[in-house]
Amino acid sequence: MPLVATKVLNMVGDPRTTPEQLADVVMTDQALSAKLIRIANSAEYAFGRRCASTRDAIHLLGFLLVRRLAVTASLADLFDGSDANDTAFDLDLFWGHSLTVAVAAEAVAKSTRTVRADEAFTAGILHDIGRLAIRRALPEEFRASLDLAASEGISLREAEMRATGHSHEQVGAALALKWRFPPHLVAAIESHHNSELTVEDGLSGIIANCDRLVTRLGIVSDFGNREQDGEIEPELREVAALAGGTTAIMNQAAVLMDEFLDRPGFEFMAFTEV
């Protein structure tokens, strides 16, 4: 994890941190600092005055949004490059999936008040990070898993396990441990494919169900869009309702794709409102 992002994560969770102290850390990363000022001045967040400094942007946006930005943008920069000739893997779609899960998880956390909303967003962004680690560290095996998934019509997760011996959630949890993330965040990454969890099961349950919902809507994190297949299950409809409905989720995720990841014009596939 980039050092600045790690420091921001820790500082935002410390009630003694001041905006000035946070700004001093963010300003050590020129690209992140510039992006923060740009977002503060964007139509989505501006409040009638222009921000000219990182400190002004932090005062305007608040600590939690700065935390979002630092984690999302830093991870995108870290993993966007790859030696893998994996044109079948849609990286925009991967980030679209991750951001949509993050937005949904944050909204569900606010509705249920079972976990902190900012932690739910962070866990949503990170839940599939093991897939990008495999893509970066084992490019040949990753290409093989893409080919295997396409040729045999199996999930990329199953193909990953056959090609590498590991699932992306195992790799992601190991990476989170290495980055010294708190245990409940590691657990949420490791268990996000556990279909037995419910939103009452804390952070792990919220992430697992939001991942199921977003995947069920056809926004997947592997190698292409999938059409919705029949009616959405009642339990996932309840998750969507807790999150404020799928249209609200998709709209916010699309804005974040543009503002946070510099992917303007990204459009999700058509989906049915739930």
RAQUINOR-V929722 format. One record per residue. N is the residue number from 1. PHI is phi in whole degrees, 0 to 359 (999 if undefined). BURIAL is I if it has 9 or more other ideal C-beta (glycine too) atoms within 8 Angstrom, else O. D_LAST is the distance of its C-alpha to the last C-alpha in Angstrom with 2 decimals. Layout:
BEGIN
((N	PHI	BURIAL	D_LAST) (N	PHI	BURIAL	D_LAST))
END
This chain:
BEGIN
((1	999	O	35.44) (2	307	I	37.05) (3	300	O	39.34) (4	297	I	38.01) (5	298	I	34.42) (6	298	I	35.83) (7	297	I	37.92) (8	297	I	35.07) (9	305	I	32.96) (10	290	O	35.96) (11	290	I	37.03) (12	295	I	33.71) (13	279	O	33.76) (14	257	O	37.31) (15	296	O	37.72) (16	277	O	41.13) (17	290	I	39.84) (18	258	O	40.52) (19	303	I	38.90) (20	295	O	42.26) (21	296	I	42.39) (22	295	I	38.90) (23	297	I	39.88) (24	300	O	43.04) (25	286	I	41.08) (26	299	I	38.49) (27	292	I	41.36) (28	286	O	42.86) (29	248	I	40.10) (30	297	O	40.72) (31	295	O	37.66) (32	294	I	35.32) (33	298	I	37.26) (34	296	O	37.05) (35	295	I	33.30) (36	297	I	32.91) (37	294	I	35.06) (38	298	O	33.25) (39	293	I	29.83) (40	299	I	31.46) (41	266	I	32.75) (42	285	I	29.58) (43	298	O	27.95) (44	290	O	24.94) (45	239	I	27.22) (46	293	I	30.60) (47	234	O	31.89) (48	85	O	34.81) (49	219	O	37.11) (50	269	O	37.77) (51	262	I	37.80) (52	247	O	40.79) (53	221	O	40.82) (54	297	I	38.77) (55	299	I	39.73) (56	298	I	38.44) (57	297	I	35.11) (58	294	I	34.73) (59	298	O	35.68) (60	286	I	33.12) (61	276	I	30.13) (62	93	O	30.86) (63	299	I	31.39) (64	291	I	27.84) (65	291	I	26.80) (66	297	I	30.08) (67	298	I	29.28) (68	307	I	25.99) (69	300	I	27.97) (70	298	I	30.86) (71	290	I	28.96) (72	296	I	26.58) (73	293	I	29.31) (74	294	I	31.96) (75	293	I	30.07) (76	298	I	29.18) (77	295	I	32.87) (78	292	O	34.02) (79	251	I	32.13) (80	295	O	31.64) (81	281	O	35.08) (82	200	I	35.84) (83	276	O	38.74) (84	288	I	36.57) (85	272	O	36.56) (86	243	I	32.94) (87	297	O	31.70) (88	287	O	29.15) (89	270	I	27.41) (90	269	O	25.09) (91	292	O	25.69) (92	299	I	23.46) (93	295	I	20.54) (94	301	I	21.70) (95	292	I	21.66) (96	299	I	18.33) (97	297	I	16.90) (98	298	I	19.01) (99	293	I	18.17) (100	293	I	14.39) (101	298	I	14.99) (102	297	I	17.47) (103	297	I	15.37) (104	296	I	12.63) (105	296	I	15.63) (106	299	I	17.42) (107	294	I	14.77) (108	295	I	14.50) (109	299	I	18.30) (110	294	O	18.68) (111	289	I	16.67) (112	271	I	18.54) (113	57	O	21.78) (114	268	O	22.75) (115	220	I	23.59) (116	291	O	24.46) (117	297	I	21.66) (118	291	I	23.94) (119	290	I	24.67) (120	295	I	21.02) (121	298	I	20.67) (122	300	I	23.94) (123	296	I	23.03) (124	296	I	19.83) (125	298	I	22.05) (126	268	I	24.66) (127	299	I	22.97) (128	255	I	23.77) (129	298	I	27.02) (130	299	I	29.08) (131	295	I	28.01) (132	290	I	29.57) (133	294	I	32.58) (134	297	I	33.14) (135	300	I	32.83) (136	282	I	35.40) (137	276	O	37.80) (138	232	O	37.83) (139	299	I	37.26) (140	292	O	38.98) (141	295	I	37.12) (142	294	I	33.81) (143	301	I	34.73) (144	296	I	35.70) (145	291	I	32.37) (146	297	I	30.58) (147	297	O	33.03) (148	295	I	32.68) (149	298	I	28.90) (150	290	I	29.18) (151	285	O	32.18) (152	255	O	31.13) (153	67	O	27.40) (154	254	O	26.71) (155	290	O	24.46) (156	295	I	26.03) (157	299	I	26.17) (158	296	I	28.37) (159	295	I	30.39) (160	302	I	30.96) (161	294	I	32.42) (162	288	O	34.66) (163	275	I	35.84) (164	240	I	36.35) (165	85	O	36.45) (166	223	I	33.77) (167	267	I	30.01) (168	292	I	28.38) (169	288	I	27.30) (170	293	I	30.98) (171	295	I	32.18) (172	297	I	29.74) (173	295	I	30.87) (174	297	I	34.47) (175	294	I	33.98) (176	297	I	32.45) (177	296	I	35.46) (178	297	O	37.78) (179	278	O	36.24) (180	62	O	36.81) (181	285	O	33.29) (182	296	O	32.93) (183	304	O	32.52) (184	291	I	29.05) (185	286	I	27.75) (186	300	I	29.65) (187	297	I	28.20) (188	295	I	24.57) (189	294	I	25.39) (190	291	I	27.29) (191	250	I	24.80) (192	287	I	21.46) (193	255	I	21.45) (194	278	O	22.32) (195	285	O	19.76) (196	274	O	21.59) (197	283	I	20.70) (198	240	O	18.32) (199	294	I	17.35) (200	284	O	20.51) (201	271	I	22.59) (202	74	I	22.90) (203	299	I	22.37) (204	300	I	22.47) (205	292	I	19.76) (206	295	I	17.37) (207	294	I	18.10) (208	300	I	17.95) (209	283	I	14.49) (210	291	I	13.07) (211	297	I	15.02) (212	298	I	13.62) (213	298	I	9.96) (214	295	I	11.08) (215	296	I	13.45) (216	296	I	11.17) (217	281	I	9.30) (218	101	I	12.94) (219	262	I	14.20) (220	254	I	17.15) (221	249	I	20.33) (222	244	I	22.92) (223	230	I	24.20) (224	162	O	21.66) (225	292	O	18.21) (226	237	O	16.82) (227	287	O	14.93) (228	297	I	11.90) (229	243	O	13.77) (230	77	O	12.57) (231	287	O	9.85) (232	288	I	7.99) (233	299	O	10.38) (234	304	O	10.22) (235	294	O	11.55) (236	283	I	8.99) (237	297	I	6.26) (238	294	O	9.10) (239	298	I	9.60) (240	299	I	6.41) (241	296	O	7.51) (242	298	I	10.94) (243	273	I	10.34) (244	93	O	9.38) (245	97	I	5.82) (246	290	I	5.54) (247	297	O	7.81) (248	297	I	10.22) (249	298	I	10.45) (250	296	I	11.25) (251	297	O	13.59) (252	292	I	15.49) (253	297	I	15.89) (254	296	I	17.27) (255	297	I	19.71) (256	292	I	20.86) (257	301	I	21.49) (258	287	I	23.77) (259	284	I	25.43) (260	272	I	25.87) (261	248	I	26.38) (262	54	O	28.02) (263	242	I	25.78) (264	294	O	25.50) (265	84	O	23.67) (266	295	I	21.38) (267	235	O	18.31) (268	284	I	15.31) (269	295	O	14.67) (270	297	O	12.47) (271	216	I	8.92) (272	268	O	6.28) (273	299	O	3.81) (274	236	I	0.00))
END
